[in-house]
Amino acid sequence: MKKALILVAALLTSILPMKADEGMWLPLLISQRIGDMQAKGFKLSAEDIYSINKASLKDAVLHFGGGCTGEVVSDNGLLFTNHHCGYSNIQRLSTVEHDYLKDGYWAMNRDQELRCQGLTVSFLDYMEDVTDQILKGYKAKMTEAQRVALVAKNTKTVVDNAMKNAGPGMRASVNAMYYGNQYFLFVYRTFSDIRFVGAPPSSIGKFGGDTDNWMWPRHTGDFSMFRIYADKDNNPAAYSKDNVPYTPKKSFKISRAGVKEGDFTFIYGFPGSTKEYITSDEVSYTAEVSDPAKIAVRTARLDIIKKYQEQSPKVRLQYSSKAQGISNAWKKWQGEALGVNKMKTVDSKKAYEKAFNEWAKGTQYENILNELHELYAKRNPYFIASEYYSETVRTIELLSLAGNVKRSLDNKQRKDAVVESFYKDYYQPIDEECFEAVMDFFEKGVADNFKPAYYKEQMAKYGTAAAWRKDLFSKSIFTDKQKVLNLTAADAALVDADPAVQMSEAFANWAKDELQGVISECNTAITLAMRTYMRGQMEFSKDKTFYPDANSTLRVAYGHVEGYSPADAVYYKPVSTLAGVLAKDDPNIFDYNIPQALRDYIKQGGHEEQPVCFLATNHTTGGNSGSPVINANGDLIGINFDRVWEGTMSDIAFGPDFCRNIQLDIRYVLFCIEHIGHANWLFNEMKFVD
């Protein structure tokens, strides 16, 4: 029986590496994968991908704004990223009179490039395995608290040493891999003078809106352009009119040759978070409890926002970025739950765990899965209450403002900028209607024994969320911008008595005092147990090549151009074209109303076959948005921006049959720059290959 179970486990862990282009690989260790990459068509060396001795492809890849990726495409600091990555910066630069989201923007020279306050980009200078240094002094008998303290102390030493004699803009961090079984130092150079160069109108850059998000076929021109500026010595510097375009160590050459099915592709970027090695307990909670609950709440919020956006161009602009932030995860969770169920991931995990437990008898790993099961059972009731809090009460905008203003006054900090920014993009009818909707979800979703006493008192007083809403918004000072601007530290009593402040603080204290303690205790224990389970998986599955979960550090993922079959008798080709844009075009629907210039150009010029997007098998996740898609020669062929809906569960389990990433064909980027933006001057600084 034991031999049979081990054979099952071996099959479970070996199938994916044989079939799929799974994995997010650390560039420092890419030499371990270069043979497989070259066997699949890659023509460069490991040193071409990552090197500290010479300029390499890593030097043309950047972390954009801390949450996306971008790539340098000229020796004058010009960069590409996604339209949705630049979205919030473009919105901040926009007004109703100059709506760069709706109409697009194209600088016609460098003097017209617009400063983006607060935006930064970072390049990885180098990375280093520092496991021995971080765990120096560790003894097996140490408690977890002692280990955490030791790791923190040693991390500070490693970071301090890395930053000795560091130049301008340098920063360092240590990141854990494999749940703390390995540690790497990452040293970055960060630039803060970033300027907006151009982007297509949202009818191209966000074509299809929420309807097409995460879907295939896709026809979205999801790109924007920015430029990095540096001081006269090419170093990071604060914004100055005297700064000059940054000269990078490396910039991508752009291929205009196009792609075809089977072509090698690889993606270089900063993927955010994956959980490939979790247990069946975590998978079932995610797909069967957490995702459905969050989807339902966000559906209600999005419906309310959309209703008001359709009534007012001003509200549409105010809530464009907010709606995008809500909807992106909302639709991703739908696909994730669907994919987990379709792949029977919970059953597969349980089969693997059964085999693991049989193998683990008599070893240090014998009880680790039982321990994890008990920890999840203890944590999850508290965790779902916390998630409902995050998706309901914490999304009420009035409460957010009230809390921020109170903290500013308490800390004697200036509040005016916070207040002005808030009201610029605030529409009270949306907030009021959302209040009523989300509080109804809180009532139904949170178990009575977990609800805060404050909530029960308010509901006893008002009877319904609708009555509570009416009283709150009619009495709170925070609905009046001028009154909020006039507040000073002397008004502390008035602020403390405000119903919005009281509600915000009551729920925050409940979450801190009654939920977070148990959640934190359980999560700490889960992390410790997962560290042990991770080691056990590596010993149990010796034939499997393990890659670390994504954690916003630079990774390489490689694959090839390929379509997929989402259902019986259905096959999706891997390339979309302008013919599909024209077929979806509808002047009466905002998300499908393409610019008249594009409509005319397609019809008169016979450009229906112009490629727009393509699919590949690269393993990606959030954070890979904007990542360069590179061909076998190391040239830029596209910009990654999404995954197909059926494959969004790849954060948990990679399915080779339908996990596909979606990228914008670089030729469509060039097409839009030339024919929509007429910004051909930018081509003079790019380097092209055919």
C-alpha positions in Angstrom: 0.0 0.0 0.0 2.8 2.4 1.0 4.6 1.8 -2.3 1.3 2.4 -4.3 0.7 5.7 -2.5 4.2 6.9 -3.2 3.8 6.0 -6.8 0.6 8.1 -6.9 2.4 11.0 -5.3 5.3 10.7 -7.7 2.8 10.9 -10.6 1.0 13.9 -9.1 4.2 15.8 -8.7 5.9 14.9 -12.0 3.1 15.4 -14.5 3.2 19.2 -14.5 6.9 19.7 -15.0 6.8 17.3 -17.9 3.8 18.9 -19.7 3.6 22.5 -18.6 5.6 25.7 -18.8 5.0 26.1 -15.1 7.3 28.1 -12.8 8.5 31.5 -11.7 12.3 31.2 -11.6 14.8 33.4 -9.7 17.1 35.0 -12.3 20.2 34.4 -10.2 19.6 30.7 -10.5 18.4 30.7 -14.1 21.4 28.6 -15.1 19.5 25.7 -13.5 16.8 26.1 -16.2 18.8 27.4 -19.1 19.2 24.0 -20.6 15.4 23.5 -20.7 14.9 27.0 -22.1 17.4 26.4 -24.9 15.9 23.0 -25.7 12.6 24.9 -26.2 14.1 27.4 -28.5 15.9 30.1 -26.5 19.0 31.3 -28.2 20.8 33.3 -25.4 22.7 32.3 -22.3 22.0 32.5 -18.6 24.5 35.4 -18.4 22.4 37.3 -21.0 19.4 37.0 -18.7 21.0 37.9 -15.4 24.5 39.2 -14.8 26.3 41.5 -12.3 29.4 41.6 -14.5 27.8 43.1 -17.6 24.6 44.6 -18.8 21.9 42.0 -19.1 18.2 41.8 -19.8 17.4 42.3 -16.1 18.7 45.9 -16.4 15.9 46.7 -18.9 13.2 45.5 -16.5 11.7 47.7 -13.8 9.3 47.5 -10.9 6.7 50.1 -11.8 5.0 51.9 -9.0 5.6 49.0 -6.6 2.7 46.9 -8.1 3.4 46.4 -11.8 6.3 45.8 -14.2 7.7 47.9 -17.0 10.5 47.7 -19.6 12.9 50.3 -21.0 12.7 50.6 -24.7 15.2 53.3 -25.5 18.5 54.6 -24.3 16.6 57.8 -23.3 14.7 56.2 -20.4 11.4 55.6 -22.4 9.4 52.8 -20.8 6.3 50.8 -21.6 3.9 49.4 -19.1 0.2 48.6 -19.1 -2.5 51.2 -19.4 -4.1 49.9 -16.3 -0.7 50.2 -14.4 -0.5 53.8 -15.3 -4.2 54.3 -14.8 -4.2 56.0 -11.4 -1.3 58.4 -12.5 -3.2 59.3 -15.7 -6.3 59.9 -13.7 -4.5 62.2 -11.3 -3.3 64.2 -14.2 -6.8 64.4 -15.7 -9.6 66.9 -15.3 -13.0 67.0 -16.8 -11.6 69.6 -19.3 -8.5 67.5 -20.1 -9.6 63.8 -19.6 -6.5 61.9 -20.5 -8.2 58.6 -19.5 -11.1 59.1 -21.9 -9.3 61.0 -24.7 -5.7 59.7 -24.4 -2.6 61.8 -24.3 0.5 62.0 -26.5 3.5 64.3 -25.8 4.9 65.6 -29.0 8.2 66.5 -27.5 9.9 66.1 -24.1 8.7 69.5 -22.9 5.1 68.1 -23.1 5.9 65.1 -20.8 3.9 65.4 -17.6 5.4 65.0 -14.1 3.8 62.1 -12.1 4.1 63.1 -8.5 4.7 60.1 -6.2 5.4 57.6 -8.9 8.7 55.6 -8.7 10.3 52.8 -10.7 13.0 50.5 -9.4 15.7 48.4 -11.1 17.2 45.3 -9.5 20.9 45.9 -9.1 21.7 42.5 -7.9 20.4 39.6 -5.7 22.3 37.2 -3.5 21.5 34.0 -1.5 22.0 35.1 2.1 20.4 32.1 3.9 23.5 31.3 5.9 23.9 34.9 7.1 20.2 35.2 8.0 20.1 32.0 10.0 23.5 32.5 11.6 23.2 31.6 15.3 20.0 29.6 14.8 19.6 26.5 17.0 17.0 23.9 16.7 15.7 24.4 20.2 14.8 28.0 19.6 11.2 29.1 19.8 9.6 30.7 16.8 9.7 34.1 18.6 13.4 33.7 19.2 13.9 32.7 15.5 12.0 35.7 14.3 14.1 38.0 16.5 17.3 36.4 15.2 16.2 36.7 11.6 15.3 40.4 12.1 18.6 41.1 13.7 20.6 39.3 11.0 18.5 40.9 8.2 19.3 44.3 9.5 23.0 43.4 9.5 22.8 42.1 5.9 20.9 45.1 4.7 23.2 47.6 6.5 26.2 45.9 4.9 24.7 46.0 1.5 23.9 49.7 1.9 27.4 50.8 2.9 28.7 53.3 0.4 25.5 52.8 -1.6 24.8 55.5 -4.2 21.7 57.7 -4.6 18.4 55.9 -4.8 19.7 52.6 -3.5 17.7 50.4 -1.2 17.9 46.8 -0.1 15.6 44.1 1.3 15.7 40.5 2.3 12.9 38.2 1.2 12.1 34.7 2.4 11.5 31.9 0.0 9.9 28.5 0.6 8.3 29.8 3.9 11.6 30.8 5.4 13.7 27.8 4.3 15.8 30.2 2.1 16.5 33.9 2.1 17.7 36.3 -0.7 19.0 39.8 -0.6 17.7 42.2 -3.2 19.3 45.5 -3.9 17.5 48.1 -6.0 18.0 51.5 -7.5 14.9 53.6 -7.4 14.0 56.7 -9.5 11.4 59.2 -8.5 11.3 61.7 -11.4 8.9 59.9 -13.8 7.0 61.7 -16.5 3.9 60.6 -18.5 4.7 60.4 -22.2 1.5 59.0 -23.7 -1.3 56.5 -23.7 -4.2 55.7 -26.0 -7.8 56.7 -25.1 -9.5 54.3 -22.7 -11.6 53.1 -25.6 -8.4 51.4 -26.8 -6.4 51.1 -23.5 -9.4 49.6 -21.6 -11.4 48.4 -24.6 -13.9 45.9 -23.4 -13.9 47.1 -19.9 -15.0 44.7 -17.1 -16.8 42.6 -19.7 -13.7 41.5 -21.5 -11.4 41.6 -18.4 -9.7 38.2 -17.9 -11.4 36.9 -21.1 -10.3 35.6 -24.5 -10.4 36.6 -27.3 -9.1 40.0 -26.1 -8.7 43.2 -28.1 -7.4 45.6 -25.5 -4.5 48.0 -26.3 -3.4 47.9 -22.7 -0.3 50.1 -22.7 1.0 53.5 -21.5 4.4 55.2 -21.8 6.5 57.0 -19.3 10.0 58.3 -19.1 12.6 58.1 -16.4 14.6 61.2 -15.6 17.9 61.4 -13.7 20.4 64.1 -12.7 23.3 65.1 -14.9 25.3 62.2 -13.6 22.6 59.7 -14.5 21.7 59.1 -10.8 18.2 59.0 -9.3 17.1 62.5 -8.2 14.0 64.4 -7.0 12.1 66.1 -9.8 13.9 69.1 -11.3 13.6 70.9 -14.6 17.3 70.4 -14.9 17.0 66.6 -14.9 17.7 64.7 -18.1 16.4 61.4 -19.5 18.0 58.4 -17.8 20.5 56.4 -19.8 19.8 52.7 -18.8 22.4 49.9 -18.7 20.2 48.0 -21.1 17.1 48.6 -23.2 15.1 46.2 -25.3 15.2 46.0 -29.0 11.7 45.7 -30.5 10.9 42.9 -32.9 8.4 43.6 -35.6 8.5 40.0 -36.9 5.4 38.9 -35.1 4.5 35.6 -33.4 3.0 32.3 -34.5 1.8 29.3 -32.5 4.7 27.4 -31.0 7.1 30.3 -30.8 9.2 30.5 -27.6 8.3 33.2 -25.2 9.6 34.3 -21.8 8.4 36.9 -19.4 10.6 39.0 -17.0 8.8 40.7 -14.2 7.8 41.1 -10.6 4.9 38.6 -9.9 3.0 39.5 -6.7 1.8 36.5 -4.8 1.2 32.8 -5.4 0.4 29.8 -3.1 1.4 26.7 -5.0 2.3 24.6 -2.0 -0.6 25.1 0.3 -2.8 22.3 1.7 -6.3 21.3 0.7 -7.7 23.2 3.7 -6.5 26.5 2.3 -7.6 25.7 -1.2 -11.1 24.7 -0.1 -11.5 27.8 2.1 -10.4 30.0 -0.8 -12.6 28.5 -3.6 -15.7 27.5 -1.5 -15.9 30.2 1.2 -13.8 33.3 0.7 -14.0 33.8 -3.1 -17.9 33.5 -3.3 -18.4 35.8 -0.3 -16.1 38.6 -1.7 -17.5 38.2 -5.2 -21.1 38.8 -4.0 -20.2 42.0 -2.0 -18.2 43.4 -4.9 -20.9 42.7 -7.4 -23.3 44.8 -5.4 -20.8 47.7 -5.2 -19.9 47.6 -8.8 -23.5 47.6 -9.9 -24.1 50.8 -7.8 -21.0 52.5 -9.1 -21.9 51.6 -12.7 -25.4 53.0 -12.4 -24.2 56.4 -11.3 -21.3 56.5 -13.8 -23.7 56.0 -16.6 -25.6 59.2 -15.4 -22.6 61.5 -15.3 -19.3 62.0 -17.1 -17.8 63.6 -14.0 -18.8 60.6 -11.8 -17.5 58.2 -14.5 -14.1 59.9 -14.2 -14.1 60.1 -10.4 -14.8 56.4 -10.0 -13.0 54.9 -13.0 -9.9 54.0 -11.0 -11.9 52.9 -8.0 -14.1 50.7 -10.1 -11.1 49.1 -11.8 -9.6 48.4 -8.5 -12.7 46.7 -7.3 -13.5 44.7 -10.5 -10.0 43.3 -11.2 -9.9 41.0 -8.2 -13.7 40.5 -8.4 -13.5 38.8 -11.8 -10.3 37.0 -11.0 -11.8 35.4 -8.0 -14.7 34.1 -10.2 -12.3 32.4 -12.5 -10.1 31.1 -9.7 -13.0 29.4 -8.0 -14.2 28.0 -11.3 -10.7 26.7 -12.2 -10.1 25.1 -8.8 -13.4 23.2 -9.1 -12.7 22.3 -12.8 -9.3 20.9 -12.0 -10.6 19.2 -8.8 -7.7 20.8 -7.0 -9.0 20.0 -3.6 -9.3 16.3 -4.4 -5.8 16.3 -6.0 -4.4 18.0 -2.9 -6.1 15.5 -0.6 -4.7 12.6 -2.7 -1.2 14.0 -2.5 -1.6 14.6 1.3 -2.8 11.0 1.8 0.3 9.7 0.1 2.5 12.2 2.0 1.1 11.1 5.3 1.8 7.5 4.5 5.4 8.3 3.6 5.8 10.5 6.6 5.1 7.8 9.2 7.9 7.6 11.7 9.5 10.8 10.4 9.6 14.4 11.7 6.8 15.2 9.2 4.3 12.6 10.6 1.8 15.0 12.1 2.5 18.1 10.2 -0.7 17.9 8.0 -2.9 17.2 11.0 -1.4 20.2 12.7 -2.1 22.4 9.7 -5.7 21.1 9.5 -6.3 22.0 13.1 -4.8 25.5 12.7 -7.0 26.3 9.7 -10.1 25.0 11.5 -9.3 27.4 14.4 -8.4 30.4 12.2 -11.1 30.3 9.4 -14.2 31.5 11.4 -12.2 34.5 12.5 -10.7 35.0 9.1 -14.0 35.1 7.2 -15.3 37.6 9.7 -12.2 39.7 9.0 -12.6 39.4 5.3 -16.2 40.5 5.5 -15.0 43.5 7.5 -12.5 44.4 4.8 -15.0 44.0 2.0 -17.8 45.9 3.8 -17.2 48.4 6.6 -13.7 49.3 5.4 -14.9 50.1 1.9 -17.2 52.9 3.2 -15.5 56.0 1.9 -16.9 58.4 4.6 -15.4 56.2 7.3 -12.0 56.2 5.6 -11.9 60.0 5.4 -13.0 60.3 9.0 -10.3 58.0 10.3 -7.6 59.7 8.2 -8.6 63.2 9.3 -8.7 62.1 13.0 -5.2 60.6 12.8 -3.9 63.7 11.1 -5.3 65.9 13.8 -4.2 63.6 16.6 -0.6 63.6 15.2 -0.7 67.3 14.4 -0.1 66.7 10.7 -1.5 68.7 7.8 -4.8 67.2 6.5 -5.7 69.6 3.7 -4.0 67.5 0.9 -5.8 64.4 2.1 -9.1 66.1 2.2 -8.8 67.7 -1.2 -7.7 64.4 -2.8 -10.7 62.6 -1.2 -13.4 65.0 -2.3 -11.9 65.3 -5.8 -13.1 61.7 -6.4 -16.0 61.4 -4.1 -19.7 61.2 -4.9 -21.8 60.8 -1.8 -24.9 59.1 -3.3 -22.6 56.2 -4.3 -21.2 56.0 -0.8 -24.6 56.1 0.8 -26.0 53.4 -1.4 -22.9 51.2 -1.0 -23.2 51.6 2.8 -26.6 50.1 2.8 -25.6 47.3 0.5 -22.4 46.2 2.3 -23.9 46.4 5.8 -26.6 44.0 4.6 -23.9 41.6 3.5 -22.2 42.0 6.9 -25.4 41.2 8.7 -25.9 38.0 6.6 -22.3 36.9 6.3 -20.8 37.3 9.8 -21.9 34.8 12.4 -23.8 36.5 15.3 -21.2 35.4 17.9 -18.5 37.3 15.9 -20.4 40.5 15.4 -19.1 43.5 17.4 -21.2 44.8 20.3 -21.2 48.2 18.7 -22.9 46.8 15.5 -25.5 45.0 17.6 -26.3 48.2 19.5 -26.7 50.2 16.3 -28.9 47.7 14.6 -31.0 47.5 17.8 -31.3 51.3 17.6 -32.0 51.7 13.8 -33.5 48.3 12.9 -32.2 48.5 9.3 -29.0 49.5 7.5 -31.1 52.0 5.5 -32.1 53.9 8.6 -28.6 53.7 10.0 -27.3 55.1 6.7 -29.8 58.0 6.7 -28.8 59.1 10.2 -25.0 58.7 9.7 -24.8 60.7 6.5 -27.1 63.5 7.8 -25.2 64.0 11.0 -21.6 63.5 10.2 -19.4 66.6 9.6 -17.4 64.6 7.1 -20.0 65.1 4.4 -19.1 68.8 4.3 -15.7 69.5 2.7 -15.4 73.1 4.0 -16.2 72.1 7.6 -13.6 69.3 7.4 -11.0 71.8 6.0 -11.8 74.1 8.9 -11.2 71.5 11.6 -8.2 72.0 13.9 -6.7 70.2 16.8 -8.9 72.3 19.1 -11.9 70.4 17.6 -10.9 67.1 19.0 -14.0 66.6 21.0 -16.2 67.4 18.0 -14.3 64.9 15.8 -14.4 62.2 18.5 -18.1 62.6 18.8 -18.8 62.3 15.1 -20.8 59.2 14.2 -18.4 58.3 11.2 -15.4 58.4 13.5 -17.2 56.4 16.2 -18.2 53.8 13.7 -14.8 53.6 12.1 -13.0 53.2 15.4 -15.5 50.8 16.9 -15.1 48.4 14.0 -11.3 48.8 13.9 -11.1 48.1 17.6 -13.3 45.0 17.2 -11.2 43.7 14.4 -8.0 44.3 16.4 -9.2 43.0 19.8 -11.4 40.2 18.8 -10.2 38.9 15.4 -6.6 39.8 14.6 -5.1 38.2 17.7 -6.4 34.8 16.9 -5.7 35.2 13.2 -2.2 36.5 13.8 -1.5 33.6 16.2 -2.8 31.0 13.8 -1.0 32.5 10.7 2.3 32.6 12.6 1.8 28.9 13.5 0.7 28.1 9.9 3.8 29.7 8.5 6.0 27.8 10.9 4.2 24.5 10.0 4.3 25.3 6.3 8.1 25.8 6.6 8.3 22.2 7.9 5.8 20.9 5.4 7.7 22.6 2.6 10.9 20.8 3.6 8.8 17.6 3.8 7.4 18.1 0.3 10.9 18.6 -1.1 12.1 15.3 0.5 9.0 13.4 -0.5 9.0 14.6 -4.1 12.7 14.4 -4.9 12.1 14.3 -8.6 10.1 17.5 -8.7 11.8 20.9 -9.4 10.4 23.4 -6.9 10.3 27.1 -7.6 9.6 29.6 -4.8 6.2 31.2 -4.6 5.9 34.7 -6.1 6.5 37.6 -3.6 7.0 40.6 -5.8 10.7 39.8 -6.5 12.1 39.6 -10.0 11.3 36.3 -11.8 11.6 34.6 -15.2 8.7 32.5 -16.6 9.1 30.8 -20.0 6.7 29.1 -22.4 5.4 29.3 -25.9 2.6 30.8 -28.0 -0.4 28.5 -27.8 -4.2 28.6 -27.9 -6.4 26.5 -25.7 -9.7 24.7 -25.4 -11.9 26.0 -22.5 -14.8 23.6 -23.2 -15.8 20.6 -25.3 -15.7 21.3 -29.1 -14.3 24.9 -28.5 -10.7 26.0 -29.4 -9.4 29.5 -29.1 -6.7 30.6 -31.5 -3.7 32.3 -29.9 -3.9 35.6 -31.9 -6.6 38.3 -32.0 -6.8 41.0 -34.7 -8.4 44.4 -35.5 -11.2 42.4 -37.2 -12.3 41.5 -33.7 -12.1 45.1 -32.5 -14.4 46.2 -35.4 -16.8 43.3 -34.7 -17.1 44.4 -31.0 -17.3 48.2 -31.8 -20.5 49.8 -30.6 -20.8 53.6 -30.3 -23.6 53.2 -27.8 -21.6 51.2 -25.3 -18.8 53.2 -23.5 -16.4 50.3 -23.2 -16.7 49.3 -26.9 -16.9 52.7 -28.5 -13.5 52.9 -30.3 -12.1 56.3 -31.5 -13.5 57.4 -34.8 -10.0 57.6 -36.2 -9.4 53.9 -35.5 -12.8 53.0 -37.0 -12.1 55.0 -40.2 -8.6 53.7 -40.5 -9.6 50.0 -40.2 -12.4 50.4 -42.7 -10.5 52.4 -45.3 -7.2 50.7 -45.1 -8.0 47.0 -44.9 -6.1 46.6 -41.7 -8.4 44.0 -40.2 -5.6 41.5 -39.9 -3.4 43.8 -37.8 -2.6 41.6 -34.7 -3.7 43.0 -31.3 -3.1 40.4 -28.6 -1.8 36.8 -28.3 -1.7 34.0 -25.8 1.2 32.0 -24.3 1.7 29.4 -21.7 3.9 31.5 -19.3 3.2 31.2 -15.6 2.1 34.7 -14.5 0.1 36.5 -11.8 -0.7 40.0 -10.5 2.5 42.1 -10.6 3.4 40.7 -14.0 1.1 43.3 -15.5 3.4 45.4 -17.9 6.1 42.7 -18.0 8.1 42.5 -21.2 7.3 39.4 -23.4 10.5 38.4 -25.0 11.3 36.1 -27.9 14.0 33.5 -28.4 16.5 36.2 -29.3 15.8 38.4 -26.3 13.8 41.0 -28.3 10.5 42.5 -27.2 7.4 41.1 -28.8 4.7 42.1 -26.4 3.5 43.5 -23.1 1.9 41.0 -20.6 -1.3 42.3 -19.1 -3.7 39.5 -18.1 -4.5 35.8 -17.8 -7.5 33.9 -19.3 -10.4 33.6 -16.9 -10.3 29.8 -16.8 -6.7 29.9 -15.7 -6.7 32.4 -12.9 -6.4 29.6 -10.4 -2.7 29.3 -11.4 -1.9 31.2 -8.2 -2.9 28.0 -6.5 -2.5 25.3 -9.1 -1.1 25.6 -12.6 -3.2 23.8 -15.2 -1.3 23.2 -18.4 -4.4 22.7 -20.6 -5.9 26.2 -20.0 -3.5 28.4 -18.0 -2.7 31.1 -20.5 -1.3 34.6 -20.1 -2.6 37.4 -22.4 -0.2 39.9 -23.9 -0.5 42.9 -26.1 1.3 42.4 -29.4 4.1 45.0 -29.6 3.1 45.7 -33.3 -0.3 47.0 -32.0 1.5 49.3 -29.6 3.5 50.7 -32.5 0.4 50.9 -34.7 -1.4 53.0 -32.0 1.6 55.3 -31.5 1.7 56.0 -35.2 -1.9 56.1 -36.4 -3.8 57.1 -33.2 -1.3 59.3 -31.4 0.8 60.5 -34.4 3.7 60.5 -32.0 6.2 59.1 -34.5 9.0 61.1 -33.0 9.2 58.4 -30.3 10.3 55.8 -33.0 13.5 57.7 -33.5 14.8 56.6 -30.1 13.7 52.9 -30.3 15.8 50.1 -31.8 14.0 47.7 -34.1 14.8 44.3 -35.4 12.8 42.2 -37.9 
